[in-house]
Amino acid sequence: MKHNGSVKVNGKGHLEIGGVDTVSLAARYGTPLYVYDVALIRQRARAFKETFRKLGVKSQVAYASKAFSAIAMIQLADEEGLSLDVVSGGELYTALAAGFPVEHIHFHGNNKSREELEMALDAGIGCIVADNFYELDMLENLCAEKGRKVSALLRVTPGIEAHTHDYILTGQEDSKFGFDLQNGQAEAALKQVLSSGWIKLLGVHCHIGSQIFETAGFVLAVQKIMDKLDEWHARYGYFPEVLNLGGGFGIRYTEEDHPLPPAYYVEEIVKEVKKQAGSRRLPVPEIWIEPGRSLVGEAGTTLYSVGSRKEVPHVRKYIAVDGGMSDNIRPALYDAKYEAVLANRPLDKCEETVSVAGKCCESGDMLIWDLPLPKTGSDDLLAVFCTGAYGYSMANNYNRIPRPPVVFVENGKDELVVKRETYEDLIRNDLRLRVPLS
Ligand SMILES: *Cc1c(COP(=O)(O)O)cnc(C)c1O
């Protein structure tokens, strides 16, 4: 069984998280239920921050809130002294509603609308991560209209492709995000912003991918960007205050994943930035990173009740749970893999191999293929691990299934932080047909 964070088996032989019995959580809140191990989130946040502090580099660790955005989560990020990334008006709204300090919010996205940019400017956003020329023009005009200056990072694509275990440099990156570093787009954006009276250029940003298990890609990105910054420094006398290297640090979904400790990514990134800056006699910029998954992914566990069962003789045994692609679309979307145990008897011997199906009307709605489990019955509770990132945040109402609640657990206490949706919630925005149509 998986032992991360505070997950363990208690005296009753039940799975316990944050000192709270998962069987009693399921009884109190119902299933499906997302349970977050708050201590593990804190531990991850501190590991990133502490490593920067030890290395004596100015930094910001921004939680990429798209991984899991809810008011309580944003409050927790604030408590831990994190900054915050948002990628939409809705995420910004959530952050502001949570009372998150707006000067530490960074706004991302490849197609921010005029309304979203206005909302960010009016709130006094910490910085805009500018993605394209359309946005730069719109931002410039809006700032001029409002008589308001704004700080920005330029998102650049350094042309690095991940090939399973290697990274290769490509002349150009085929991505919808950012200004290309190689073909002159990034430099044109730089010139545009440097001549702006409204946009203050803080620095550059890149994000090379997700679920990355080694540091080579980050090191390459630093080299590529520092090369360019050196050129720009010589040509324009500009050197950024901030170098933001994005997120994407890998986590352990199953035993096949071998992530590095959070501190290691930071150490390698800082080492390379210092080396590149030193050899070029450039200052060491402030370094920002943006972990999402690695802060919250392993901290989340989803509890389901086991329901129906189907055997296809000589082929497969299916067990179905009371959720599925509506609360975790990642297996259907990316063929993502998960591990699970029976929360009410995690130590019982596994006697069969089953495939765990969701309850949605879609053959692709499978959560786990070929999972060893004890013989299950309908009293059993399934705990699927590592669902804390892109689970709740990608949850949907397919089949009009209400979204599950979220509970935080820590030091033997539990607190409901997102209520279960009700059937009334599902029809809240529906309007009755008036016949005949007028
Ligand atoms: C998605 C994203 C992140 C977070 O990625 P994780 O894999 O969850 O760490 C960080 N920065 C940017 C720009 C992103 O798009």
The ligand as a MOL file (V3000), in Angstrom:
LIG
                    3D

  0  0  0     0  0            999 V3000
M  V30 BEGIN CTAB
M  V30 COUNTS 15 15 0 0 0
M  V30 BEGIN ATOM
M  V30 1 C -0.4160 24.0540 -15.5940 0
M  V30 2 C 0.6280 25.0450 -15.3400 0
M  V30 3 C 1.3950 24.9770 -14.1660 0
M  V30 4 C 1.2630 23.8640 -13.1590 0
M  V30 5 O 1.5720 22.6150 -13.7110 0
M  V30 6 P 1.6870 21.3430 -12.7480 0
M  V30 7 O 2.0130 20.2270 -13.6820 0
M  V30 8 O 0.3720 21.1640 -12.0930 0
M  V30 9 O 2.7680 21.6320 -11.7620 0
M  V30 10 C 2.3140 25.9780 -13.9350 0
M  V30 11 N 2.4780 26.9990 -14.8180 0
M  V30 12 C 1.7540 27.0860 -15.9590 0
M  V30 13 C 1.9760 28.2370 -16.8510 0
M  V30 14 C 0.8210 26.1210 -16.2550 0
M  V30 15 O 0.1260 26.2180 -17.3930 0
M  V30 END ATOM
M  V30 BEGIN BOND
M  V30 1 1 1 2
M  V30 2 1 2 3
M  V30 3 2 2 14
M  V30 4 1 3 4
M  V30 5 2 3 10
M  V30 6 1 4 5
M  V30 7 1 5 6
M  V30 8 2 6 7
M  V30 9 1 6 8
M  V30 10 1 6 9
M  V30 11 1 10 11
M  V30 12 2 11 12
M  V30 13 1 12 13
M  V30 14 1 12 14
M  V30 15 1 14 15
M  V30 END BOND
M  V30 END CTAB
M  END
